[in-house]
Amino acid sequence: MIMNILAIAILGGVAYAWGAKGGFSSLLNCICVVLAGAIAFALWEPTANLLIENAGKTGFSSLLADIAWGAGLALPFALGLGMLRAATDGLIRKK
C-alpha cells in the first residue's frame, strides 16, 4: 500500500514538473518515453541474454546474471530515451 502511494506521488510530481514546462514539451517527452519503451521491449530479451552469457561465475561480475533481466530492460530504455531527447531537443530549440 505504501509503495502504491509512493508511486502515485512520484508520478504526480513528474507530471507536475513537465506540465509546468508547457504542454508542447510534455507532449514531446511523452512521445519520446513511449518510443523508448518500444525500443526497450524490442531489445529486452537479446540484451538480457547477452548480459547472462557474459556474466562471470565469481566476484562482482556474478551479480550481472542476477540483475540481467532488469538491466536488459533498463539499459535500452535509458539509452533510447537519451538519444530521442537529444534528437528532439536538437531539432526543436527554445526561442
C-alpha positions in Angstrom: 0.0 0.0 0.0 2.8 2.4 0.9 4.6 1.6 -2.4 1.4 2.4 -4.4 1.1 5.7 -2.7 4.8 6.4 -3.3 4.5 5.5 -7.0 1.4 7.8 -7.4 3.3 10.6 -5.6 6.3 10.2 -7.9 4.1 10.1 -11.0 2.2 13.2 -9.8 5.5 15.1 -9.2 6.8 14.2 -12.6 3.6 15.2 -14.3 3.6 18.5 -12.5 7.2 19.2 -13.4 6.6 18.5 -17.1 3.3 20.4 -17.0 5.0 23.4 -15.6 7.4 23.5 -18.6 4.5 23.7 -21.0 2.1 21.4 -22.9 4.3 21.0 -26.0 7.3 20.0 -24.1 5.2 17.5 -22.1 3.9 16.0 -25.3 7.3 15.7 -26.8 8.6 14.0 -23.7 5.6 11.6 -23.6 6.2 10.6 -27.3 9.9 10.0 -26.5 9.1 7.9 -23.5 6.7 5.7 -25.4 9.1 5.3 -28.3 12.0 4.5 -25.9 9.7 1.9 -24.2 9.0 0.3 -27.6 12.8 0.1 -28.3 13.4 -1.3 -24.8 10.8 -4.0 -25.2 12.2 -4.9 -28.6 15.7 -5.3 -27.3 14.9 -6.6 -23.8 15.4 -10.4 -24.3 18.5 -10.2 -26.5 20.1 -7.7 -24.1 19.3 -9.8 -21.1 20.6 -13.0 -22.7 23.8 -11.2 -23.7 24.3 -10.0 -20.1 23.7 -13.5 -18.8 26.1 -15.1 -21.2 28.9 -12.5 -20.3 28.4 -12.7 -16.5 31.2 -14.2 -14.6 31.0 -17.1 -12.1 32.5 -15.3 -9.1 33.0 -11.8 -7.8 31.2 -8.6 -8.8 30.5 -9.9 -12.4 28.4 -12.7 -11.0 25.9 -10.1 -9.9 25.3 -9.3 -13.5 23.4 -12.7 -14.0 21.1 -11.8 -11.1 20.1 -8.4 -12.5 20.3 -9.2 -16.2 16.5 -9.2 -16.8 16.0 -5.8 -15.1 19.1 -4.3 -16.6 18.2 -5.8 -20.0 15.1 -3.6 -20.0 16.5 -0.5 -18.2 19.6 -0.1 -20.3 18.0 0.1 -23.8 15.2 2.3 -22.3 17.7 4.8 -20.8 19.9 4.8 -24.0 16.9 5.1 -26.3 15.3 7.9 -24.2 18.6 9.8 -24.0 19.1 9.6 -27.8 15.5 10.6 -28.6 15.5 13.5 -26.1 18.8 14.7 -27.6 17.4 14.5 -31.1 14.2 16.3 -30.3 16.0 19.0 -28.3 18.4 19.5 -31.2 15.6 19.7 -33.7 13.3 21.9 -31.7 15.2 24.6 -30.0 13.9 27.1 -27.4 13.4 30.6 -28.7 
